[in-house]
Amino acid sequence: MNTVSPETATFKKATTADVVFTVTSSEAAATLSAVKNGSAVVNTANYTFNSGVLTIKKEYLATLANGDKTFTIVLSMGSNLSVTITVAD
């Protein structure tokens, strides 16, 4: 079973802090294949993934229009997880 925590987050442009998620996979060999914002693949320069921690960088989030953004975390073992980030001023 694969999980992500939290499933929702808020990014405030005025605060300028990265958004961090913990990804847990029961599949020991699972790795992160991609992160998508809607159907668009997010450039790997805009996030890091290390030891199950996904950090989406504040510099990227600050470029997005305000509102709810659904991100898909694509794992190598064919599992996808979704999170929602609310972007606000």
Stockholm file with secondary structure:
# STOCKHOLM 1.0

chainA/1-89         MNTVSPETATFKKATTADVVFTVTSSEAAATLSAVKNGSAVVNTANYTFNSGVLTIKKEYLATLANGDKTFTIVLSMGSNLSVTITVAD
#=GR chainA/1-89 SS CEEEECSEEEEETTTCCCEEEEEEESCTTCCEEEEEETTEECCGGGEEEETTEEEECHHHHTTSCSEEEEEEEEETTSCEEEEEEEEEC
#=GC SS_cons        CEEEECSEEEEETTTCCCEEEEEEESCTTCCEEEEEETTEECCGGGEEEETTEEEECHHHHTTSCSEEEEEEEEETTSCEEEEEEEEEC
//
